[in-house]
Amino acid sequence: MLLALSKDYDFLKVLTEPDEEREYELSPEQENELDRRYKNFLKNPQNGKSWNEVKQTLLA
């Protein structure tokens, strides 16, 4: 199913071979940014929104 969807959507890539994973590794900057955001979330979990809140905003 995901493979079929990936043909229609550019943002979706299905990796079928282990070697393909190396092409999509995060850069050190991306890893640092994700770590920063995660630490911020752990310190301030109330600042986030639930999926239901985000979904309602997108559907409105």
N, CA, C, O and CB atoms as a CASP TS submission, in Angstrom:
PFRMAT TS
TARGET T0000
AUTHOR 0000-0000-0000
METHOD Language model
MODEL 1
PARENT N/A
ATOM      1  N   MET     1       0.824  -1.190   0.000  1.00  0.00           N
ATOM      2  CA  MET     1       0.000   0.000   0.000  1.00  0.00           C
ATOM      3  C   MET     1       0.876   1.264   0.000  1.00  0.00           C
ATOM      4  O   MET     1       0.636   2.189  -0.777  1.00  0.00           O
ATOM      5  CB  MET     1      -0.942  -0.007   1.215  1.00  0.00           C
ATOM      6  N   LEU     2       1.893   1.297   0.878  1.00  0.00           N
ATOM      7  CA  LEU     2       2.772   2.475   0.922  1.00  0.00           C
ATOM      8  C   LEU     2       3.524   2.663  -0.381  1.00  0.00           C
ATOM      9  O   LEU     2       3.721   3.791  -0.833  1.00  0.00           O
ATOM     10  CB  LEU     2       3.765   2.356   2.071  1.00  0.00           C
ATOM     11  N   LEU     3       3.940   1.574  -0.980  1.00  0.00           N
ATOM     12  CA  LEU     3       4.649   1.666  -2.258  1.00  0.00           C
ATOM     13  C   LEU     3       3.752   2.290  -3.317  1.00  0.00           C
ATOM     14  O   LEU     3       4.211   3.121  -4.100  1.00  0.00           O
ATOM     15  CB  LEU     3       5.130   0.275  -2.718  1.00  0.00           C
ATOM     16  N   ALA     4       2.491   1.906  -3.353  1.00  0.00           N
ATOM     17  CA  ALA     4       1.539   2.481  -4.306  1.00  0.00           C
ATOM     18  C   ALA     4       1.331   3.967  -4.031  1.00  0.00           C
ATOM     19  O   ALA     4       1.277   4.772  -4.961  1.00  0.00           O
ATOM     20  CB  ALA     4       0.193   1.734  -4.243  1.00  0.00           C
ATOM     21  N   LEU     5       1.213   4.331  -2.755  1.00  0.00           N
ATOM     22  CA  LEU     5       1.040   5.748  -2.400  1.00  0.00           C
ATOM     23  C   LEU     5       2.260   6.574  -2.772  1.00  0.00           C
ATOM     24  O   LEU     5       2.130   7.726  -3.185  1.00  0.00           O
ATOM     25  CB  LEU     5       0.760   5.890  -0.907  1.00  0.00           C
ATOM     26  N   SER     6       3.448   5.990  -2.628  1.00  0.00           N
ATOM     27  CA  SER     6       4.672   6.746  -2.908  1.00  0.00           C
ATOM     28  C   SER     6       4.782   7.150  -4.374  1.00  0.00           C
ATOM     29  O   SER     6       5.519   8.078  -4.706  1.00  0.00           O
ATOM     30  CB  SER     6       5.889   5.929  -2.514  1.00  0.00           C
ATOM     31  N   LYS     7       4.068   6.473  -5.238  1.00  0.00           N
ATOM     32  CA  LYS     7       4.088   6.838  -6.658  1.00  0.00           C
ATOM     33  C   LYS     7       3.290   8.110  -6.922  1.00  0.00           C
ATOM     34  O   LYS     7       3.541   8.819  -7.896  1.00  0.00           O
ATOM     35  CB  LYS     7       3.534   5.696  -7.507  1.00  0.00           C
ATOM     36  N   ASP     8       2.323   8.394  -6.043  1.00  0.00           N
ATOM     37  CA  ASP     8       1.474   9.571  -6.212  1.00  0.00           C
ATOM     38  C   ASP     8       1.934  10.780  -5.403  1.00  0.00           C
ATOM     39  O   ASP     8       1.565  11.911  -5.717  1.00  0.00           O
ATOM     40  CB  ASP     8       0.070   9.231  -5.830  1.00  0.00           C
ATOM     41  N   TYR     9       2.737  10.550  -4.368  1.00  0.00           N
ATOM     42  CA  TYR     9       3.132  11.634  -3.471  1.00  0.00           C
ATOM     43  C   TYR     9       4.651  11.735  -3.398  1.00  0.00           C
ATOM     44  O   TYR     9       5.331  10.788  -3.005  1.00  0.00           O
ATOM     45  CB  TYR     9       2.541  11.419  -2.065  1.00  0.00           C
ATOM     46  N   ASP    10       5.170  12.898  -3.782  1.00  0.00           N
ATOM     47  CA  ASP    10       6.619  13.117  -3.792  1.00  0.00           C
ATOM     48  C   ASP    10       7.240  13.049  -2.400  1.00  0.00           C
ATOM     49  O   ASP    10       8.391  12.637  -2.256  1.00  0.00           O
ATOM     50  CB  ASP    10       6.928  14.458  -4.413  1.00  0.00           C
ATOM     51  N   PHE    11       6.487  13.449  -1.373  1.00  0.00           N
ATOM     52  CA  PHE    11       7.048  13.502  -0.029  1.00  0.00           C
ATOM     53  C   PHE    11       7.195  12.128   0.611  1.00  0.00           C
ATOM     54  O   PHE    11       7.808  12.007   1.671  1.00  0.00           O
ATOM     55  CB  PHE    11       6.191  14.370   0.842  1.00  0.00           C
ATOM     56  N   LEU    12       6.643  11.092  -0.015  1.00  0.00           N
ATOM     57  CA  LEU    12       6.695   9.756   0.539  1.00  0.00           C
ATOM     58  C   LEU    12       7.681   8.901  -0.244  1.00  0.00           C
ATOM     59  O   LEU    12       7.563   8.760  -1.461  1.00  0.00           O
ATOM     60  CB  LEU    12       5.306   9.117   0.536  1.00  0.00           C
ATOM     61  N   LYS    13       8.643   8.340   0.455  1.00  0.00           N
ATOM     62  CA  LYS    13       9.653   7.490  -0.177  1.00  0.00           C
ATOM     63  C   LYS    13       9.705   6.175   0.580  1.00  0.00           C
ATOM     64  O   LYS    13       9.898   6.161   1.796  1.00  0.00           O
ATOM     65  CB  LYS    13      11.058   8.183  -0.197  1.00  0.00           C
ATOM     66  N   VAL    14       9.536   5.078  -0.130  1.00  0.00           N
ATOM     67  CA  VAL    14       9.608   3.754   0.470  1.00  0.00           C
ATOM     68  C   VAL    14      10.969   3.157   0.130  1.00  0.00           C
ATOM     69  O   VAL    14      11.307   2.984  -1.041  1.00  0.00           O
ATOM     70  CB  VAL    14       8.443   2.833  -0.030  1.00  0.00           C
ATOM     71  N   LEU    15      11.739   2.848   1.156  1.00  0.00           N
ATOM     72  CA  LEU    15      13.060   2.262   0.964  1.00  0.00           C
ATOM     73  C   LEU    15      12.917   0.742   0.953  1.00  0.00           C
ATOM     74  O   LEU    15      12.441   0.145   1.918  1.00  0.00           O
ATOM     75  CB  LEU    15      14.055   2.725   2.079  1.00  0.00           C
ATOM     76  N   THR    16      13.332   0.134  -0.140  1.00  0.00           N
ATOM     77  CA  THR    16      13.171  -1.314  -0.271  1.00  0.00           C
ATOM     78  C   THR    16      14.476  -2.068  -0.100  1.00  0.00           C
ATOM     79  O   THR    16      14.463  -3.282   0.106  1.00  0.00           O
ATOM     80  CB  THR    16      12.576  -1.645  -1.611  1.00  0.00           C
ATOM     81  N   GLU    17      15.596  -1.379  -0.181  1.00  0.00           N
ATOM     82  CA  GLU    17      16.906  -2.005  -0.035  1.00  0.00           C
ATOM     83  C   GLU    17      17.655  -1.358   1.120  1.00  0.00           C
ATOM     84  O   GLU    17      17.565  -0.144   1.305  1.00  0.00           O
ATOM     85  CB  GLU    17      17.721  -1.892  -1.343  1.00  0.00           C
ATOM     86  N   PRO    18      18.395  -2.144   1.902  1.00  0.00           N
ATOM     87  CA  PRO    18      19.146  -1.565   3.033  1.00  0.00           C
ATOM     88  C   PRO    18      20.106  -0.450   2.620  1.00  0.00           C
ATOM     89  O   PRO    18      20.293   0.505   3.373  1.00  0.00           O
ATOM     90  CB  PRO    18      19.928  -2.653   3.735  1.00  0.00           C
ATOM     91  N   ASP    19      20.712  -0.552   1.449  1.00  0.00           N
ATOM     92  CA  ASP    19      21.656   0.474   1.004  1.00  0.00           C
ATOM     93  C   ASP    19      20.978   1.818   0.773  1.00  0.00           C
ATOM     94  O   ASP    19      21.623   2.860   0.896  1.00  0.00           O
ATOM     95  CB  ASP    19      22.347   0.028  -0.269  1.00  0.00           C
ATOM     96  N   GLU    20      19.705   1.814   0.446  1.00  0.00           N
ATOM     97  CA  GLU    20      18.984   3.062   0.193  1.00  0.00           C
ATOM     98  C   GLU    20      18.879   3.914   1.454  1.00  0.00           C
ATOM     99  O   GLU    20      18.775   5.137   1.360  1.00  0.00           O
ATOM    100  CB  GLU    20      17.589   2.765  -0.353  1.00  0.00           C
ATOM    101  N   GLU    21      18.904   3.292   2.630  1.00  0.00           N
ATOM    102  CA  GLU    21      18.762   4.025   3.881  1.00  0.00           C
ATOM    103  C   GLU    21      19.881   5.037   4.071  1.00  0.00           C
ATOM    104  O   GLU    21      19.661   6.105   4.642  1.00  0.00           O
ATOM    105  CB  GLU    21      18.733   3.063   5.050  1.00  0.00           C
ATOM    106  N   ARG    22      21.076   4.712   3.597  1.00  0.00           N
ATOM    107  CA  ARG    22      22.209   5.624   3.759  1.00  0.00           C
ATOM    108  C   ARG    22      21.988   6.940   3.032  1.00  0.00           C
ATOM    109  O   ARG    22      22.486   7.979   3.465  1.00  0.00           O
ATOM    110  CB  ARG    22      23.484   4.972   3.258  1.00  0.00           C
ATOM    111  N   GLU    23      21.250   6.906   1.937  1.00  0.00           N
ATOM    112  CA  GLU    23      20.981   8.125   1.176  1.00  0.00           C
ATOM    113  C   GLU    23      20.109   9.099   1.959  1.00  0.00           C
ATOM    114  O   GLU    23      20.091  10.291   1.651  1.00  0.00           O
ATOM    115  CB  GLU    23      20.313   7.782  -0.146  1.00  0.00           C
ATOM    116  N   TYR    24      19.391   8.617   2.958  1.00  0.00           N
ATOM    117  CA  TYR    24      18.415   9.443   3.659  1.00  0.00           C
ATOM    118  C   TYR    24      18.744   9.625   5.130  1.00  0.00           C
ATOM    119  O   TYR    24      17.842   9.834   5.942  1.00  0.00           O
ATOM    120  CB  TYR    24      17.050   8.843   3.524  1.00  0.00           C
ATOM    121  N   GLU    25      20.014   9.551   5.487  1.00  0.00           N
ATOM    122  CA  GLU    25      20.411   9.785   6.860  1.00  0.00           C
ATOM    123  C   GLU    25      20.294  11.272   7.185  1.00  0.00           C
ATOM    124  O   GLU    25      20.456  12.125   6.312  1.00  0.00           O
ATOM    125  CB  GLU    25      21.846   9.282   7.105  1.00  0.00           C
ATOM    126  N   LEU    26      20.014  11.565   8.437  1.00  0.00           N
ATOM    127  CA  LEU    26      19.929  12.951   8.874  1.00  0.00           C
ATOM    128  C   LEU    26      21.315  13.556   8.970  1.00  0.00           C
ATOM    129  O   LEU    26      22.285  12.880   9.313  1.00  0.00           O
ATOM    130  CB  LEU    26      19.208  13.053  10.220  1.00  0.00           C
ATOM    131  N   SER    27      21.390  14.832   8.663  1.00  0.00           N
ATOM    132  CA  SER    27      22.648  15.544   8.834  1.00  0.00           C
ATOM    133  C   SER    27      22.838  15.819  10.329  1.00  0.00           C
ATOM    134  O   SER    27      21.876  15.758  11.094  1.00  0.00           O
ATOM    135  CB  SER    27      22.667  16.876   8.000  1.00  0.00           C
ATOM    136  N   PRO    28      24.061  16.118  10.749  1.00  0.00           N
ATOM    137  CA  PRO    28      24.273  16.458  12.170  1.00  0.00           C
ATOM    138  C   PRO    28      23.414  17.646  12.610  1.00  0.00           C
ATOM    139  O   PRO    28      22.948  17.687  13.748  1.00  0.00           O
ATOM    140  CB  PRO    28      25.754  16.774  12.423  1.00  0.00           C
ATOM    141  N   GLU    29      23.206  18.600  11.720  1.00  0.00           N
ATOM    142  CA  GLU    29      22.373  19.760  12.054  1.00  0.00           C
ATOM    143  C   GLU    29      20.926  19.341  12.289  1.00  0.00           C
ATOM    144  O   GLU    29      20.272  19.828  13.211  1.00  0.00           O
ATOM    145  CB  GLU    29      22.442  20.813  10.936  1.00  0.00           C
ATOM    146  N   GLN    30      20.435  18.439  11.453  1.00  0.00           N
ATOM    147  CA  GLN    30      19.063  17.954  11.615  1.00  0.00           C
ATOM    148  C   GLN    30      18.916  17.171  12.915  1.00  0.00           C
ATOM    149  O   GLN    30      17.923  17.322  13.627  1.00  0.00           O
ATOM    150  CB  GLN    30      18.658  17.076  10.419  1.00  0.00           C
ATOM    151  N   GLU    31      19.897  16.342  13.220  1.00  0.00           N
ATOM    152  CA  GLU    31      19.860  15.580  14.471  1.00  0.00           C
ATOM    153  C   GLU    31      19.879  16.512  15.675  1.00  0.00           C
ATOM    154  O   GLU    31      19.143  16.298  16.639  1.00  0.00           O
ATOM    155  CB  GLU    31      21.044  14.604  14.542  1.00  0.00           C
ATOM    156  N   ASN    32      20.720  17.550  15.624  1.00  0.00           N
ATOM    157  CA  ASN    32      20.788  18.521  16.722  1.00  0.00           C
ATOM    158  C   ASN    32      19.461  19.244  16.893  1.00  0.00           C
ATOM    159  O   ASN    32      19.008  19.458  18.018  1.00  0.00           O
ATOM    160  CB  ASN    32      21.910  19.538  16.474  1.00  0.00           C
ATOM    161  N   GLU    33      18.841  19.618  15.793  1.00  0.00           N
ATOM    162  CA  GLU    33      17.559  20.320  15.869  1.00  0.00           C
ATOM    163  C   GLU    33      16.477  19.415  16.456  1.00  0.00           C
ATOM    164  O   GLU    33      15.676  19.864  17.277  1.00  0.00           O
ATOM    165  CB  GLU    33      17.136  20.816  14.476  1.00  0.00           C
ATOM    166  N   LEU    34      16.445  18.165  16.051  1.00  0.00           N
ATOM    167  CA  LEU    34      15.462  17.226  16.615  1.00  0.00           C
ATOM    168  C   LEU    34      15.710  17.013  18.102  1.00  0.00           C
ATOM    169  O   LEU    34      14.764  16.954  18.888  1.00  0.00           O
ATOM    170  CB  LEU    34      15.513  15.873  15.874  1.00  0.00           C
ATOM    171  N   ASP    35      16.985  16.897  18.495  1.00  0.00           N
ATOM    172  CA  ASP    35      17.318  16.763  19.916  1.00  0.00           C
ATOM    173  C   ASP    35      16.868  17.996  20.695  1.00  0.00           C
ATOM    174  O   ASP    35      16.314  17.873  21.787  1.00  0.00           O
ATOM    175  CB  ASP    35      18.833  16.544  20.097  1.00  0.00           C
ATOM    176  N   ARG    36      17.103  19.177  20.141  1.00  0.00           N
ATOM    177  CA  ARG    36      16.705  20.425  20.803  1.00  0.00           C
ATOM    178  C   ARG    36      15.200  20.476  21.004  1.00  0.00           C
ATOM    179  O   ARG    36      14.719  20.833  22.079  1.00  0.00           O
ATOM    180  CB  ARG    36      17.166  21.640  19.989  1.00  0.00           C
ATOM    181  N   ARG    37      14.458  20.116  19.956  1.00  0.00           N
ATOM    182  CA  ARG    37      12.994  20.142  20.037  1.00  0.00           C
ATOM    183  C   ARG    37      12.471  19.116  21.041  1.00  0.00           C
ATOM    184  O   ARG    37      11.523  19.389  21.776  1.00  0.00           O
ATOM    185  CB  ARG    37      12.382  19.880  18.659  1.00  0.00           C
ATOM    186  N   TYR    38      13.092  17.937  21.068  1.00  0.00           N
ATOM    187  CA  TYR    38      12.667  16.903  21.999  1.00  0.00           C
ATOM    188  C   TYR    38      12.911  17.336  23.437  1.00  0.00           C
ATOM    189  O   TYR    38      12.049  17.150  24.297  1.00  0.00           O
ATOM    190  CB  TYR    38      13.395  15.592  21.710  1.00  0.00           C
ATOM    191  N   LYS    39      14.091  17.918  23.708  1.00  0.00           N
ATOM    192  CA  LYS    39      14.392  18.400  25.059  1.00  0.00           C
ATOM    193  C   LYS    39      13.417  19.495  25.468  1.00  0.00           C
ATOM    194  O   LYS    39      12.976  19.540  26.617  1.00  0.00           O
ATOM    195  CB  LYS    39      15.838  18.922  25.138  1.00  0.00           C
ATOM    196  N   ASN    40      13.080  20.375  24.535  1.00  0.00           N
ATOM    197  CA  ASN    40      12.107  21.426  24.808  1.00  0.00           C
ATOM    198  C   ASN    40      10.746  20.824  25.142  1.00  0.00           C
ATOM    199  O   ASN    40      10.065  21.288  26.057  1.00  0.00           O
ATOM    200  CB  ASN    40      11.990  22.375  23.607  1.00  0.00           C
ATOM    201  N   PHE    41      10.355  19.800  24.406  1.00  0.00           N
ATOM    202  CA  PHE    41       9.089  19.131  24.683  1.00  0.00           C
ATOM    203  C   PHE    41       9.094  18.513  26.082  1.00  0.00           C
ATOM    204  O   PHE    41       8.109  18.624  26.812  1.00  0.00           O
ATOM    205  CB  PHE    41       8.811  18.051  23.626  1.00  0.00           C
ATOM    206  N   LEU    42      10.207  17.858  26.462  1.00  0.00           N
ATOM    207  CA  LEU    42      10.279  17.236  27.780  1.00  0.00           C
ATOM    208  C   LEU    42      10.178  18.271  28.897  1.00  0.00           C
ATOM    209  O   LEU    42       9.590  17.998  29.944  1.00  0.00           O
ATOM    210  CB  LEU    42      11.575  16.447  27.918  1.00  0.00           C
ATOM    211  N   LYS    43      10.749  19.459  28.682  1.00  0.00           N
ATOM    212  CA  LYS    43      10.694  20.518  29.690  1.00  0.00           C
ATOM    213  C   LYS    43       9.335  21.204  29.723  1.00  0.00           C
ATOM    214  O   LYS    43       8.898  21.660  30.779  1.00  0.00           O
ATOM    215  CB  LYS    43      11.779  21.546  29.427  1.00  0.00           C
ATOM    216  N   ASN    44       8.659  21.282  28.572  1.00  0.00           N
ATOM    217  CA  ASN    44       7.413  22.043  28.454  1.00  0.00           C
ATOM    218  C   ASN    44       6.334  21.261  27.693  1.00  0.00           C
ATOM    219  O   ASN    44       5.882  21.717  26.642  1.00  0.00           O
ATOM    220  CB  ASN    44       7.680  23.377  27.753  1.00  0.00           C
ATOM    221  N   PRO    45       5.920  20.113  28.190  1.00  0.00           N
ATOM    222  CA  PRO    45       4.951  19.306  27.430  1.00  0.00           C
ATOM    223  C   PRO    45       3.605  20.002  27.250  1.00  0.00           C
ATOM    224  O   PRO    45       2.866  19.679  26.320  1.00  0.00           O
ATOM    225  CB  PRO    45       4.735  17.976  28.122  1.00  0.00           C
ATOM    226  N   GLN    46       3.279  20.942  28.116  1.00  0.00           N
ATOM    227  CA  GLN    46       2.001  21.653  28.010  1.00  0.00           C
ATOM    228  C   GLN    46       1.969  22.604  26.814  1.00  0.00           C
ATOM    229  O   GLN    46       0.890  23.042  26.415  1.00  0.00           O
ATOM    230  CB  GLN    46       1.728  22.432  29.291  1.00  0.00           C
ATOM    231  N   ASN    47       3.117  22.932  26.235  1.00  0.00           N
ATOM    232  CA  ASN    47       3.161  23.862  25.108  1.00  0.00           C
ATOM    233  C   ASN    47       2.728  23.226  23.791  1.00  0.00           C
ATOM    234  O   ASN    47       2.442  23.934  22.824  1.00  0.00           O
ATOM    235  CB  ASN    47       4.552  24.416  24.962  1.00  0.00           C
ATOM    236  N   GLY    48       2.679  21.922  23.748  1.00  0.00           N
ATOM    237  CA  GLY    48       2.310  21.237  22.513  1.00  0.00           C
ATOM    238  C   GLY    48       0.806  21.112  22.356  1.00  0.00           C
ATOM    239  O   GLY    48       0.041  21.515  23.231  1.00  0.00           O
ATOM    240  N   LYS    49       0.395  20.550  21.232  1.00  0.00           N
ATOM    241  CA  LYS    49      -1.016  20.307  20.961  1.00  0.00           C
ATOM    242  C   LYS    49      -1.211  18.825  20.681  1.00  0.00           C
ATOM    243  O   LYS    49      -0.324  18.158  20.149  1.00  0.00           O
ATOM    244  CB  LYS    49      -1.518  21.171  19.768  1.00  0.00           C
ATOM    245  N   SER    50      -2.368  18.327  21.039  1.00  0.00           N
ATOM    246  CA  SER    50      -2.685  16.936  20.743  1.00  0.00           C
ATOM    247  C   SER    50      -2.974  16.798  19.252  1.00  0.00           C
ATOM    248  O   SER    50      -3.251  17.780  18.564  1.00  0.00           O
ATOM    249  CB  SER    50      -3.893  16.446  21.589  1.00  0.00           C
ATOM    250  N   TRP    51      -2.905  15.564  18.772  1.00  0.00           N
ATOM    251  CA  TRP    51      -3.220  15.311  17.362  1.00  0.00           C
ATOM    252  C   TRP    51      -4.643  15.754  17.059  1.00  0.00           C
ATOM    253  O   TRP    51      -4.895  16.300  15.985  1.00  0.00           O
ATOM    254  CB  TRP    51      -3.038  13.814  17.016  1.00  0.00           C
ATOM    255  N   ASN    52      -5.571  15.537  17.969  1.00  0.00           N
ATOM    256  CA  ASN    52      -6.963  15.948  17.723  1.00  0.00           C
ATOM    257  C   ASN    52      -7.082  17.459  17.539  1.00  0.00           C
ATOM    258  O   ASN    52      -7.850  17.921  16.695  1.00  0.00           O
ATOM    259  CB  ASN    52      -7.863  15.497  18.880  1.00  0.00           C
ATOM    260  N   GLU    53      -6.325  18.233  18.326  1.00  0.00           N
ATOM    261  CA  GLU    53      -6.343  19.693  18.165  1.00  0.00           C
ATOM    262  C   GLU    53      -5.784  20.102  16.802  1.00  0.00           C
ATOM    263  O   GLU    53      -6.363  20.949  16.122  1.00  0.00           O
ATOM    264  CB  GLU    53      -5.534  20.367  19.289  1.00  0.00           C
ATOM    265  N   VAL    54      -4.675  19.510  16.411  1.00  0.00           N
ATOM    266  CA  VAL    54      -4.056  19.821  15.124  1.00  0.00           C
ATOM    267  C   VAL    54      -4.998  19.428  13.985  1.00  0.00           C
ATOM    268  O   VAL    54      -5.181  20.181  13.029  1.00  0.00           O
ATOM    269  CB  VAL    54      -2.693  19.094  14.980  1.00  0.00           C
ATOM    270  N   LYS    55      -5.580  18.260  14.098  1.00  0.00           N
ATOM    271  CA  LYS    55      -6.495  17.761  13.069  1.00  0.00           C
ATOM    272  C   LYS    55      -7.694  18.696  12.911  1.00  0.00           C
ATOM    273  O   LYS    55      -8.081  19.024  11.789  1.00  0.00           O
ATOM    274  CB  LYS    55      -6.973  16.336  13.417  1.00  0.00           C
ATOM    275  N   GLN    56      -8.271  19.118  14.006  1.00  0.00           N
ATOM    276  CA  GLN    56      -9.411  20.024  13.928  1.00  0.00           C
ATOM    277  C   GLN    56      -9.035  21.351  13.268  1.00  0.00           C
ATOM    278  O   GLN    56      -9.818  21.912  12.501  1.00  0.00           O
ATOM    279  CB  GLN    56      -9.973  20.277  15.320  1.00  0.00           C
ATOM    280  N   THR    57      -7.842  21.847  13.567  1.00  0.00           N
ATOM    281  CA  THR    57      -7.375  23.084  12.955  1.00  0.00           C
ATOM    282  C   THR    57      -7.230  22.908  11.445  1.00  0.00           C
ATOM    283  O   THR    57      -7.618  23.782  10.670  1.00  0.00           O
ATOM    284  CB  THR    57      -6.037  23.522  13.576  1.00  0.00           C
ATOM    285  N   LEU    58      -6.669  21.775  11.038  1.00  0.00           N
ATOM    286  CA  LEU    58      -6.469  21.519   9.607  1.00  0.00           C
ATOM    287  C   LEU    58      -7.786  21.328   8.873  1.00  0.00           C
ATOM    288  O   LEU    58      -7.912  21.717   7.712  1.00  0.00           O
ATOM    289  CB  LEU    58      -5.594  20.293   9.411  1.00  0.00           C
ATOM    290  N   LEU    59      -8.767  20.734   9.540  1.00  0.00           N
ATOM    291  CA  LEU    59     -10.061  20.479   8.907  1.00  0.00           C
ATOM    292  C   LEU    59     -10.963  21.708   8.862  1.00  0.00           C
ATOM    293  O   LEU    59     -11.920  21.758   8.089  1.00  0.00           O
ATOM    294  CB  LEU    59     -10.768  19.372   9.633  1.00  0.00           C
ATOM    295  N   ALA    60     -10.649  22.699   9.698  1.00  0.00           N
ATOM    296  CA  ALA    60     -11.487  23.904   9.763  1.00  0.00           C
ATOM    297  C   ALA    60     -11.308  24.788   8.551  1.00  0.00           C
ATOM    298  O   ALA    60     -11.942  25.839   8.454  1.00  0.00           O
ATOM    299  CB  ALA    60     -11.176  24.695  11.013  1.00  0.00           C
TER
END
